[in-house]
Amino acid sequence: MSRRSIFAYASSTSLLALPVLLLGACQVEDPTYVEPPSDCTAVEAQNQFVVDVMRQNYLWSDSVPEDVDITAYEDPSDLVRELRDENDRWTRISDKSTSDALFMEGKFVGLGYKTQRMEDDSIRISFVSDNSPASMAGILRGDRIVGAGGYTVAELDEGGLWSEAYGSNDPGVVVELEIEHLATGESEVLTITKDWIDIVSIPVVETFEGPDDTTVGYFVMDKFVGTTHDELDAAYAQFKEAGVTTVVMDLRYNGGGLISVAERSVSLLLGVNHEGEEAYRFEYNDYLGPTEDRTADIDRYDNSLPTEKVIVITSGRTLSASELVINALFPYVDVTLVGSTTGGKPVGSRSYEFCEKLLYPVSFRLVNADGQSDYFDGLSPDCEAADDVFHFLGDPEEGMLAAALGFIENDACAQPAPPSNSVLGLAPFEAVGERTLPNPEARYDVDSW
């Protein structure tokens, strides 16, 4: 019997998104099965496995060349990048143990923070994971990174020294950071040790008064991993008890996760009014389509809501399973996007295990009940708003949340106002592109540590 997994991961620089399905089909009955190499010391055998998987199971399998010189690549990852279709930014190879820890066990190794590159090229902390080394060191959202490893940010940029300053992504690696705290304006040098971090996927859950005596539920959802299900249920239990019918989902930093979490998210929002209807469907290539195409239906859970309106806070880091949730909602409920355009990943992947690694070829399109897909350019916001790192997430004065609550109150977008900070006298800012700190291929997020 073979184990088969299905993934819809976010990007090579951001979080994977995957459900795991264990199907009890024998290898001979599984049209997706490819025999892994028996000799993992032979790079050519690994390369041949990659080619075989891509020719059979890749969504754009017809773009894979007939004649691939497997001897020309010293690393299977180099071959994968060469075989990717022009639409594909995501097919990749990952270490199996790292992926399993992240998605199955809900943990990863790091310092536990994300950053935002500002207009003046400074770097601010945008998110700190609960119970992480960064959190325990007193680092907060809005703090500024002055330097790392004895270098200033300018020196790190100019010399390409970020990898040297942060070291390998292993437990016990010590990183020296100079941090300027937003609250005081004072700087200090912190010595922080990387460690395993247990993920808290939903660190903020709040309710606010809405118009006409209604209650608005708000939550930040950072990741879709195996441990997220219970956190989702707890958040929606709180919303149900409060009588919430309008939900604000903050997915600004969510690069994707388990599709099973996406399915549950959709059902918690739509299950009361649309139980049994189509949420979305998986569409494979011509070879696999007849046996593998399937539809995911909306379920009703104990804490499903009679949702009337959904506001989703988005950014360019909102990808994959996060976008899947948004797209699945469109046919059924009033959805408003607040923030900036999402990353644009309307496809997903299966995983193929070989030599203690996992190959994730893009394998299927994700299509909503109205047939909408192919949003490779992202989902555009209805109301533009900037990420305001000078207020904590969940603060109703934080720029993006304020815009969402303002839309609910007035049924109209407010004129976006760049956030400022009176304590430090900072100028208005915008995020600057997707500058990586330092190596997108080595990180789950472009700017997470």
C-alpha beads as a LAMMPS data file, in Angstrom:
LAMMPS data file: protein, C-alpha beads

449 atoms
448 bonds

1 atom types
1 bond types

-500.0 500.0 xlo xhi
-500.0 500.0 ylo yhi
-500.0 500.0 zlo zhi

Masses

1 110.0

Atoms # bond

1 1 1 0.000 0.000 0.000
2 1 1 1.229 3.517 -0.657
3 1 1 0.766 6.700 1.292
4 1 1 -0.446 9.631 -0.761
5 1 1 -0.510 13.222 0.433
6 1 1 -2.113 16.287 -1.116
7 1 1 -0.742 19.771 -0.576
8 1 1 -1.551 23.285 -1.685
9 1 1 1.493 25.103 -0.522
10 1 1 1.977 28.803 -0.591
11 1 1 5.310 29.701 -2.119
12 1 1 9.000 29.041 -1.986
13 1 1 9.272 32.059 0.294
14 1 1 6.264 31.497 2.401
15 1 1 4.341 28.985 4.238
16 1 1 3.160 25.715 2.626
17 1 1 -0.540 25.006 2.559
18 1 1 -1.592 21.446 2.686
19 1 1 -4.210 18.968 3.684
20 1 1 -2.997 15.428 4.109
21 1 1 -5.198 12.671 2.762
22 1 1 -4.332 9.080 3.487
23 1 1 -5.870 6.983 0.767
24 1 1 -5.856 3.234 1.063
25 1 1 -5.180 2.499 -2.579
26 1 1 -2.510 -0.008 -3.534
27 1 1 0.327 1.352 -5.608
28 1 1 -0.864 -0.331 -8.769
29 1 1 -4.291 1.318 -8.343
30 1 1 -2.955 4.796 -7.660
31 1 1 -2.539 6.745 -10.922
32 1 1 -0.378 9.344 -9.171
33 1 1 2.169 6.872 -7.791
34 1 1 5.794 7.065 -8.920
35 1 1 8.369 4.614 -7.576
36 1 1 10.974 6.527 -5.520
37 1 1 14.663 5.838 -6.136
38 1 1 16.101 2.889 -4.227
39 1 1 19.613 4.353 -4.236
40 1 1 19.593 7.792 -2.635
41 1 1 23.324 8.225 -3.172
42 1 1 22.738 8.468 -6.926
43 1 1 21.754 12.011 -7.894
44 1 1 20.763 10.865 -11.381
45 1 1 18.220 8.459 -9.886
46 1 1 16.733 11.291 -7.833
47 1 1 16.622 13.494 -10.915
48 1 1 14.849 10.770 -12.863
49 1 1 12.250 10.523 -10.094
50 1 1 11.651 14.274 -10.343
51 1 1 11.200 14.065 -14.112
52 1 1 8.824 11.093 -13.842
53 1 1 6.655 12.829 -11.245
54 1 1 6.539 16.047 -13.243
55 1 1 5.631 14.298 -16.500
56 1 1 2.796 12.387 -14.865
57 1 1 1.413 14.565 -12.075
58 1 1 2.398 18.175 -12.783
59 1 1 -0.523 20.463 -13.605
60 1 1 1.395 21.743 -16.619
61 1 1 2.798 18.320 -17.535
62 1 1 2.685 19.143 -21.240
63 1 1 5.350 21.811 -20.634
64 1 1 7.904 19.256 -19.363
65 1 1 10.429 18.598 -22.161
66 1 1 10.609 15.140 -23.702
67 1 1 14.396 15.065 -23.511
68 1 1 15.726 16.087 -20.096
69 1 1 19.426 15.531 -19.444
70 1 1 19.315 14.234 -15.867
71 1 1 23.122 14.157 -15.737
72 1 1 23.316 17.946 -16.072
73 1 1 22.015 18.707 -12.557
74 1 1 23.995 18.139 -9.373
75 1 1 20.989 18.889 -7.165
76 1 1 17.370 17.828 -7.839
77 1 1 16.208 21.283 -6.703
78 1 1 18.082 22.840 -9.617
79 1 1 16.264 20.499 -11.985
80 1 1 12.904 21.388 -10.428
81 1 1 13.500 25.079 -11.019
82 1 1 14.417 24.337 -14.632
83 1 1 11.232 22.327 -15.230
84 1 1 8.780 24.829 -13.754
85 1 1 6.186 26.326 -16.075
86 1 1 6.194 30.090 -16.578
87 1 1 3.107 30.369 -14.328
88 1 1 4.750 28.344 -11.560
89 1 1 6.611 30.009 -8.691
90 1 1 5.990 27.246 -6.178
91 1 1 7.065 23.733 -7.221
92 1 1 9.950 22.820 -4.937
93 1 1 11.722 20.207 -2.834
94 1 1 11.738 20.413 0.973
95 1 1 13.266 18.494 3.840
96 1 1 10.680 15.959 5.015
97 1 1 11.349 16.185 8.751
98 1 1 11.092 19.984 8.716
99 1 1 7.847 19.920 6.741
100 1 1 6.323 17.248 8.969
101 1 1 7.204 19.197 12.105
102 1 1 5.648 22.353 10.714
103 1 1 2.431 21.027 9.255
104 1 1 1.697 17.927 11.287
105 1 1 3.053 18.937 14.693
106 1 1 2.640 22.709 14.397
107 1 1 6.167 23.727 15.314
108 1 1 9.261 25.209 13.711
109 1 1 12.764 26.342 14.634
110 1 1 13.590 30.023 14.746
111 1 1 13.483 33.214 16.773
112 1 1 9.771 33.730 16.175
113 1 1 9.221 37.087 14.531
114 1 1 8.358 38.637 11.176
115 1 1 9.510 41.976 9.842
116 1 1 8.398 44.818 7.619
117 1 1 10.790 46.784 5.421
118 1 1 9.822 50.444 5.709
119 1 1 9.928 53.284 3.201
120 1 1 13.097 54.666 4.804
121 1 1 14.680 51.181 4.447
122 1 1 14.547 50.526 8.176
123 1 1 13.180 47.208 9.424
124 1 1 10.340 46.974 11.927
125 1 1 8.960 43.954 13.750
126 1 1 5.487 43.211 12.369
127 1 1 4.608 39.994 14.193
128 1 1 5.952 38.076 17.197
129 1 1 4.995 34.452 17.809
130 1 1 3.643 33.674 21.260
131 1 1 6.058 31.836 23.578
132 1 1 8.926 32.280 21.114
133 1 1 12.529 33.265 21.913
134 1 1 11.763 36.735 20.507
135 1 1 8.675 37.101 22.680
136 1 1 10.511 35.978 25.806
137 1 1 13.275 38.488 25.030
138 1 1 10.718 41.311 25.126
139 1 1 10.560 42.057 21.390
140 1 1 7.225 43.589 20.356
141 1 1 5.440 44.597 17.176
142 1 1 6.729 47.991 16.067
143 1 1 10.234 47.591 17.494
144 1 1 13.040 48.432 15.068
145 1 1 15.961 46.183 14.180
146 1 1 19.057 48.376 14.399
147 1 1 21.499 45.602 13.579
148 1 1 22.364 41.926 13.863
149 1 1 25.579 40.022 14.506
150 1 1 27.454 43.249 15.192
151 1 1 26.491 44.784 11.833
152 1 1 24.100 47.634 11.097
153 1 1 21.161 47.034 8.760
154 1 1 22.941 49.026 6.052
155 1 1 26.055 46.858 6.419
156 1 1 23.966 43.689 6.361
157 1 1 22.267 44.834 3.162
158 1 1 25.372 46.078 1.396
159 1 1 27.522 43.085 2.290
160 1 1 24.859 40.405 1.922
161 1 1 25.607 39.387 5.500
162 1 1 22.153 38.428 6.740
163 1 1 22.828 34.682 6.568
164 1 1 26.085 35.113 8.463
165 1 1 24.414 37.228 11.141
166 1 1 21.490 34.866 11.687
167 1 1 23.308 31.561 11.266
168 1 1 21.728 28.220 10.449
169 1 1 18.118 27.497 11.296
170 1 1 18.877 24.990 14.043
171 1 1 18.072 24.859 17.765
172 1 1 20.821 26.364 19.886
173 1 1 22.065 28.859 17.290
174 1 1 22.689 32.178 19.042
175 1 1 21.818 35.480 17.346
176 1 1 22.830 38.925 18.567
177 1 1 20.243 41.606 17.784
178 1 1 20.229 45.312 18.486
179 1 1 16.617 46.387 18.985
180 1 1 15.137 49.865 19.380
181 1 1 11.895 49.541 21.330
182 1 1 8.925 51.471 19.984
183 1 1 7.480 52.182 23.430
184 1 1 10.592 53.867 24.832
185 1 1 12.794 54.761 21.871
186 1 1 15.685 53.105 23.697
187 1 1 17.993 50.511 22.134
188 1 1 19.478 47.376 23.636
189 1 1 21.561 44.461 22.413
190 1 1 19.825 41.117 22.904
191 1 1 21.377 37.671 22.686
192 1 1 18.670 35.232 21.609
193 1 1 18.901 31.496 21.008
194 1 1 16.913 29.764 18.272
195 1 1 14.632 27.023 19.499
196 1 1 11.575 24.983 18.612
197 1 1 8.455 27.147 18.660
198 1 1 4.971 25.735 19.135
199 1 1 2.771 27.616 16.699
200 1 1 -0.185 29.629 17.940
201 1 1 -2.132 30.037 14.713
202 1 1 -4.788 32.390 16.090
203 1 1 -3.066 34.683 18.600
204 1 1 -5.764 37.382 18.661
205 1 1 -9.542 36.972 19.002
206 1 1 -11.725 40.011 19.715
207 1 1 -15.324 41.146 19.435
208 1 1 -16.434 44.706 18.689
209 1 1 -19.747 46.526 18.684
210 1 1 -21.148 46.840 15.180
211 1 1 -23.935 48.983 13.758
212 1 1 -27.527 48.411 14.884
213 1 1 -26.543 46.522 18.051
214 1 1 -24.668 43.830 16.113
215 1 1 -21.440 42.157 17.205
216 1 1 -18.383 41.886 14.973
217 1 1 -15.941 39.018 15.460
218 1 1 -12.261 39.592 14.623
219 1 1 -9.341 37.188 14.634
220 1 1 -5.776 37.035 13.364
221 1 1 -4.939 33.779 11.599
222 1 1 -1.215 33.432 11.016
223 1 1 -0.903 29.843 9.792
224 1 1 -2.960 26.849 8.643
225 1 1 -1.308 23.853 10.342
226 1 1 -2.455 20.672 12.041
227 1 1 -2.956 22.340 15.411
228 1 1 -5.083 25.159 13.958
229 1 1 -8.358 23.203 13.963
230 1 1 -8.856 23.442 17.733
231 1 1 -7.952 27.138 17.760
232 1 1 -10.485 27.802 15.004
233 1 1 -13.208 25.971 16.899
234 1 1 -12.448 27.951 20.058
235 1 1 -12.590 31.279 18.205
236 1 1 -15.895 30.458 16.533
237 1 1 -17.350 29.168 19.803
238 1 1 -16.645 32.610 21.247
239 1 1 -18.242 34.252 18.207
240 1 1 -21.305 32.023 18.355
241 1 1 -21.850 32.797 22.022
242 1 1 -21.580 36.528 21.259
243 1 1 -24.098 36.300 18.402
244 1 1 -21.605 37.293 15.701
245 1 1 -22.887 37.498 12.117
246 1 1 -20.099 39.711 10.708
247 1 1 -16.562 38.313 10.797
248 1 1 -13.258 40.090 10.157
249 1 1 -10.544 37.573 9.230
250 1 1 -7.048 39.026 9.421
251 1 1 -4.972 37.030 6.927
252 1 1 -2.391 39.719 6.166
253 1 1 0.568 37.470 7.101
254 1 1 -0.969 34.107 6.248
255 1 1 0.941 32.452 3.417
256 1 1 -1.207 29.332 3.456
257 1 1 -1.468 26.059 5.304
258 1 1 -3.384 22.846 5.414
259 1 1 -6.274 22.681 2.985
260 1 1 -8.192 20.802 5.662
261 1 1 -8.025 24.001 7.739
262 1 1 -9.246 26.011 4.747
263 1 1 -12.174 23.613 4.358
264 1 1 -13.053 23.990 8.038
265 1 1 -12.756 27.782 7.836
266 1 1 -15.219 27.911 4.959
267 1 1 -17.661 25.604 6.736
268 1 1 -17.530 27.564 9.995
269 1 1 -18.504 30.669 8.037
270 1 1 -21.064 29.126 5.668
271 1 1 -22.266 25.904 7.299
272 1 1 -25.495 27.263 8.784
273 1 1 -26.834 28.698 5.531
274 1 1 -25.135 26.555 2.871
275 1 1 -24.553 23.073 4.288
276 1 1 -24.005 20.485 1.551
277 1 1 -23.316 23.001 -1.210
278 1 1 -20.061 23.070 -3.161
279 1 1 -17.211 24.978 -1.524
280 1 1 -14.642 24.476 -4.285
281 1 1 -13.166 21.794 -6.487
282 1 1 -9.785 20.375 -7.430
283 1 1 -8.991 20.173 -11.162
284 1 1 -5.962 18.110 -12.255
285 1 1 -4.210 17.664 -15.586
286 1 1 -5.822 15.708 -18.427
287 1 1 -4.216 12.425 -17.341
288 1 1 -5.282 12.561 -13.688
289 1 1 -8.495 14.525 -14.058
290 1 1 -10.854 11.595 -14.747
291 1 1 -9.903 9.863 -11.477
292 1 1 -8.621 12.658 -9.232
293 1 1 -10.860 15.705 -9.812
294 1 1 -13.080 16.136 -6.777
295 1 1 -15.388 18.593 -5.053
296 1 1 -15.194 19.759 -1.441
297 1 1 -18.610 20.454 0.070
298 1 1 -19.590 22.795 2.886
299 1 1 -20.132 21.076 6.234
300 1 1 -21.961 22.351 9.289
301 1 1 -20.111 22.254 12.602
302 1 1 -21.359 22.947 16.112
303 1 1 -19.847 26.433 15.989
304 1 1 -20.744 27.339 12.397
305 1 1 -22.219 30.823 12.143
306 1 1 -25.182 32.299 10.240
307 1 1 -22.682 34.643 8.604
308 1 1 -24.025 37.670 6.752
309 1 1 -20.825 39.569 5.990
310 1 1 -17.103 38.758 5.899
311 1 1 -14.277 41.292 5.832
312 1 1 -10.847 39.860 5.002
313 1 1 -7.671 41.813 5.750
314 1 1 -5.116 40.973 3.064
315 1 1 -1.649 41.766 1.782
316 1 1 0.842 40.396 -0.727
317 1 1 1.700 37.774 1.891
318 1 1 -1.858 36.395 1.808
319 1 1 -1.461 33.293 -0.334
320 1 1 -2.651 29.843 -1.297
321 1 1 -5.044 28.306 1.245
322 1 1 -5.835 31.806 2.517
323 1 1 -6.877 32.844 -0.982
324 1 1 -8.766 29.570 -1.340
325 1 1 -10.943 30.499 1.648
326 1 1 -11.641 33.943 0.192
327 1 1 -12.469 32.619 -3.270
328 1 1 -14.738 29.907 -1.857
329 1 1 -16.759 32.526 0.034
330 1 1 -17.483 34.760 -2.975
331 1 1 -20.494 32.821 -4.351
332 1 1 -22.318 32.696 -1.019
333 1 1 -21.766 35.719 1.211
334 1 1 -20.954 39.438 1.119
335 1 1 -17.122 39.540 1.100
336 1 1 -15.016 42.706 1.277
337 1 1 -11.223 42.717 1.037
338 1 1 -9.361 45.394 2.990
339 1 1 -5.632 45.987 2.627
340 1 1 -3.617 45.253 -0.503
341 1 1 -3.619 42.712 -3.343
342 1 1 -3.014 39.104 -2.341
343 1 1 -0.065 37.043 -3.574
344 1 1 -1.928 35.126 -6.293
345 1 1 -1.701 31.341 -5.942
346 1 1 -4.827 29.567 -7.237
347 1 1 -3.140 26.155 -7.441
348 1 1 -2.068 23.389 -5.081
349 1 1 0.279 20.437 -4.826
350 1 1 0.612 16.813 -3.919
351 1 1 3.692 15.692 -2.039
352 1 1 5.974 12.892 -3.229
353 1 1 8.440 11.433 -0.752
354 1 1 11.934 10.362 -1.762
355 1 1 15.288 10.161 0.005
356 1 1 14.061 11.945 3.174
357 1 1 12.761 14.795 1.034
358 1 1 9.392 15.868 -0.323
359 1 1 8.763 17.010 -3.884
360 1 1 5.802 19.388 -4.155
361 1 1 4.819 19.778 -7.819
362 1 1 1.876 22.052 -8.540
363 1 1 -0.774 19.426 -9.249
364 1 1 -4.225 21.021 -9.409
365 1 1 -6.217 24.201 -9.867
366 1 1 -8.547 25.386 -7.106
367 1 1 -11.904 26.535 -8.475
368 1 1 -14.866 27.973 -6.557
369 1 1 -18.540 27.085 -7.038
370 1 1 -18.933 29.817 -9.674
371 1 1 -15.975 28.496 -11.679
372 1 1 -13.653 31.318 -10.606
373 1 1 -9.924 30.555 -10.490
374 1 1 -6.633 31.546 -12.135
375 1 1 -6.118 34.637 -9.962
376 1 1 -2.373 34.556 -10.559
377 1 1 -2.288 38.351 -10.283
378 1 1 -3.872 38.150 -6.839
379 1 1 -7.227 39.216 -5.416
380 1 1 -7.555 43.000 -5.359
381 1 1 -8.785 44.846 -2.264
382 1 1 -12.096 46.664 -2.227
383 1 1 -10.645 49.121 0.292
384 1 1 -6.939 49.915 0.362
385 1 1 -5.236 50.151 3.744
386 1 1 -1.636 50.040 4.988
387 1 1 -0.215 47.704 7.619
388 1 1 0.220 49.810 10.745
389 1 1 3.041 48.242 12.757
390 1 1 2.821 51.067 15.297
391 1 1 -0.317 49.555 16.818
392 1 1 -0.779 46.019 18.096
393 1 1 -2.861 43.569 16.109
394 1 1 -6.412 43.700 17.434
395 1 1 -6.194 47.384 18.374
396 1 1 -9.196 49.063 16.689
397 1 1 -6.927 52.017 15.867
398 1 1 -4.502 49.818 13.878
399 1 1 -4.716 50.981 10.256
400 1 1 -6.040 47.859 8.546
401 1 1 -8.460 46.881 11.309
402 1 1 -9.663 50.480 11.578
403 1 1 -10.397 50.448 7.839
404 1 1 -12.306 47.162 8.184
405 1 1 -14.383 48.394 11.120
406 1 1 -14.980 51.689 9.327
407 1 1 -16.310 49.865 6.291
408 1 1 -18.681 47.843 8.467
409 1 1 -19.921 51.005 10.165
410 1 1 -20.294 53.174 7.051
411 1 1 -20.602 50.635 4.210
412 1 1 -17.910 52.619 2.412
413 1 1 -14.128 52.742 2.225
414 1 1 -12.385 55.436 4.197
415 1 1 -9.635 57.461 2.568
416 1 1 -6.482 55.470 3.429
417 1 1 -4.200 57.357 5.804
418 1 1 -0.627 56.112 6.299
419 1 1 0.014 55.407 9.979
420 1 1 2.412 57.571 11.947
421 1 1 3.916 57.438 15.413
422 1 1 4.010 60.500 17.632
423 1 1 6.536 59.010 20.064
424 1 1 9.286 58.567 17.499
425 1 1 8.051 61.144 14.996
426 1 1 8.220 58.637 12.172
427 1 1 7.292 59.659 8.653
428 1 1 4.470 57.917 6.765
429 1 1 5.604 54.680 5.196
430 1 1 4.754 51.914 2.813
431 1 1 6.048 48.373 2.667
432 1 1 8.865 48.007 0.174
433 1 1 8.372 45.105 -2.198
434 1 1 9.430 41.600 -1.244
435 1 1 12.946 42.200 -0.053
436 1 1 14.175 38.963 1.440
437 1 1 16.095 38.695 4.660
438 1 1 18.252 37.016 3.531
439 1 1 17.381 33.902 1.525
440 1 1 13.847 33.105 0.339
441 1 1 14.716 29.508 -0.521
442 1 1 15.747 28.812 3.075
443 1 1 12.783 30.393 4.880
444 1 1 9.101 29.615 5.208
445 1 1 8.335 33.325 5.043
446 1 1 10.255 35.973 3.180
447 1 1 10.974 37.769 6.420
448 1 1 10.368 35.355 9.284
449 1 1 13.012 34.206 11.735

Bonds

1 1 1 2
2 1 2 3
3 1 3 4
4 1 4 5
5 1 5 6
6 1 6 7
7 1 7 8
8 1 8 9
9 1 9 10
10 1 10 11
11 1 11 12
12 1 12 13
13 1 13 14
14 1 14 15
15 1 15 16
16 1 16 17
17 1 17 18
18 1 18 19
19 1 19 20
20 1 20 21
21 1 21 22
22 1 22 23
23 1 23 24
24 1 24 25
25 1 25 26
26 1 26 27
27 1 27 28
28 1 28 29
29 1 29 30
30 1 30 31
31 1 31 32
32 1 32 33
33 1 33 34
34 1 34 35
35 1 35 36
36 1 36 37
37 1 37 38
38 1 38 39
39 1 39 40
40 1 40 41
41 1 41 42
42 1 42 43
43 1 43 44
44 1 44 45
45 1 45 46
46 1 46 47
47 1 47 48
48 1 48 49
49 1 49 50
50 1 50 51
51 1 51 52
52 1 52 53
53 1 53 54
54 1 54 55
55 1 55 56
56 1 56 57
57 1 57 58
58 1 58 59
59 1 59 60
60 1 60 61
61 1 61 62
62 1 62 63
63 1 63 64
64 1 64 65
65 1 65 66
66 1 66 67
67 1 67 68
68 1 68 69
69 1 69 70
70 1 70 71
71 1 71 72
72 1 72 73
73 1 73 74
74 1 74 75
75 1 75 76
76 1 76 77
77 1 77 78
78 1 78 79
79 1 79 80
80 1 80 81
81 1 81 82
82 1 82 83
83 1 83 84
84 1 84 85
85 1 85 86
86 1 86 87
87 1 87 88
88 1 88 89
89 1 89 90
90 1 90 91
91 1 91 92
92 1 92 93
93 1 93 94
94 1 94 95
95 1 95 96
96 1 96 97
97 1 97 98
98 1 98 99
99 1 99 100
100 1 100 101
101 1 101 102
102 1 102 103
103 1 103 104
104 1 104 105
105 1 105 106
106 1 106 107
107 1 107 108
108 1 108 109
109 1 109 110
110 1 110 111
111 1 111 112
112 1 112 113
113 1 113 114
114 1 114 115
115 1 115 116
116 1 116 117
117 1 117 118
118 1 118 119
119 1 119 120
120 1 120 121
121 1 121 122
122 1 122 123
123 1 123 124
124 1 124 125
125 1 125 126
126 1 126 127
127 1 127 128
128 1 128 129
129 1 129 130
130 1 130 131
131 1 131 132
132 1 132 133
133 1 133 134
134 1 134 135
135 1 135 136
136 1 136 137
137 1 137 138
138 1 138 139
139 1 139 140
140 1 140 141
141 1 141 142
142 1 142 143
143 1 143 144
144 1 144 145
145 1 145 146
146 1 146 147
147 1 147 148
148 1 148 149
149 1 149 150
150 1 150 151
151 1 151 152
152 1 152 153
153 1 153 154
154 1 154 155
155 1 155 156
156 1 156 157
157 1 157 158
158 1 158 159
159 1 159 160
160 1 160 161
161 1 161 162
162 1 162 163
163 1 163 164
164 1 164 165
165 1 165 166
166 1 166 167
167 1 167 168
168 1 168 169
169 1 169 170
170 1 170 171
171 1 171 172
172 1 172 173
173 1 173 174
174 1 174 175
175 1 175 176
176 1 176 177
177 1 177 178
178 1 178 179
179 1 179 180
180 1 180 181
181 1 181 182
182 1 182 183
183 1 183 184
184 1 184 185
185 1 185 186
186 1 186 187
187 1 187 188
188 1 188 189
189 1 189 190
190 1 190 191
191 1 191 192
192 1 192 193
193 1 193 194
194 1 194 195
195 1 195 196
196 1 196 197
197 1 197 198
198 1 198 199
199 1 199 200
200 1 200 201
201 1 201 202
202 1 202 203
203 1 203 204
204 1 204 205
205 1 205 206
206 1 206 207
207 1 207 208
208 1 208 209
209 1 209 210
210 1 210 211
211 1 211 212
212 1 212 213
213 1 213 214
214 1 214 215
215 1 215 216
216 1 216 217
217 1 217 218
218 1 218 219
219 1 219 220
220 1 220 221
221 1 221 222
222 1 222 223
223 1 223 224
224 1 224 225
225 1 225 226
226 1 226 227
227 1 227 228
228 1 228 229
229 1 229 230
230 1 230 231
231 1 231 232
232 1 232 233
233 1 233 234
234 1 234 235
235 1 235 236
236 1 236 237
237 1 237 238
238 1 238 239
239 1 239 240
240 1 240 241
241 1 241 242
242 1 242 243
243 1 243 244
244 1 244 245
245 1 245 246
246 1 246 247
247 1 247 248
248 1 248 249
249 1 249 250
250 1 250 251
251 1 251 252
252 1 252 253
253 1 253 254
254 1 254 255
255 1 255 256
256 1 256 257
257 1 257 258
258 1 258 259
259 1 259 260
260 1 260 261
261 1 261 262
262 1 262 263
263 1 263 264
264 1 264 265
265 1 265 266
266 1 266 267
267 1 267 268
268 1 268 269
269 1 269 270
270 1 270 271
271 1 271 272
272 1 272 273
273 1 273 274
274 1 274 275
275 1 275 276
276 1 276 277
277 1 277 278
278 1 278 279
279 1 279 280
280 1 280 281
281 1 281 282
282 1 282 283
283 1 283 284
284 1 284 285
285 1 285 286
286 1 286 287
287 1 287 288
288 1 288 289
289 1 289 290
290 1 290 291
291 1 291 292
292 1 292 293
293 1 293 294
294 1 294 295
295 1 295 296
296 1 296 297
297 1 297 298
298 1 298 299
299 1 299 300
300 1 300 301
301 1 301 302
302 1 302 303
303 1 303 304
304 1 304 305
305 1 305 306
306 1 306 307
307 1 307 308
308 1 308 309
309 1 309 310
310 1 310 311
311 1 311 312
312 1 312 313
313 1 313 314
314 1 314 315
315 1 315 316
316 1 316 317
317 1 317 318
318 1 318 319
319 1 319 320
320 1 320 321
321 1 321 322
322 1 322 323
323 1 323 324
324 1 324 325
325 1 325 326
326 1 326 327
327 1 327 328
328 1 328 329
329 1 329 330
330 1 330 331
331 1 331 332
332 1 332 333
333 1 333 334
334 1 334 335
335 1 335 336
336 1 336 337
337 1 337 338
338 1 338 339
339 1 339 340
340 1 340 341
341 1 341 342
342 1 342 343
343 1 343 344
344 1 344 345
345 1 345 346
346 1 346 347
347 1 347 348
348 1 348 349
349 1 349 350
350 1 350 351
351 1 351 352
352 1 352 353
353 1 353 354
354 1 354 355
355 1 355 356
356 1 356 357
357 1 357 358
358 1 358 359
359 1 359 360
360 1 360 361
361 1 361 362
362 1 362 363
363 1 363 364
364 1 364 365
365 1 365 366
366 1 366 367
367 1 367 368
368 1 368 369
369 1 369 370
370 1 370 371
371 1 371 372
372 1 372 373
373 1 373 374
374 1 374 375
375 1 375 376
376 1 376 377
377 1 377 378
378 1 378 379
379 1 379 380
380 1 380 381
381 1 381 382
382 1 382 383
383 1 383 384
384 1 384 385
385 1 385 386
386 1 386 387
387 1 387 388
388 1 388 389
389 1 389 390
390 1 390 391
391 1 391 392
392 1 392 393
393 1 393 394
394 1 394 395
395 1 395 396
396 1 396 397
397 1 397 398
398 1 398 399
399 1 399 400
400 1 400 401
401 1 401 402
402 1 402 403
403 1 403 404
404 1 404 405
405 1 405 406
406 1 406 407
407 1 407 408
408 1 408 409
409 1 409 410
410 1 410 411
411 1 411 412
412 1 412 413
413 1 413 414
414 1 414 415
415 1 415 416
416 1 416 417
417 1 417 418
418 1 418 419
419 1 419 420
420 1 420 421
421 1 421 422
422 1 422 423
423 1 423 424
424 1 424 425
425 1 425 426
426 1 426 427
427 1 427 428
428 1 428 429
429 1 429 430
430 1 430 431
431 1 431 432
432 1 432 433
433 1 433 434
434 1 434 435
435 1 435 436
436 1 436 437
437 1 437 438
438 1 438 439
439 1 439 440
440 1 440 441
441 1 441 442
442 1 442 443
443 1 443 444
444 1 444 445
445 1 445 446
446 1 446 447
447 1 447 448
448 1 448 449
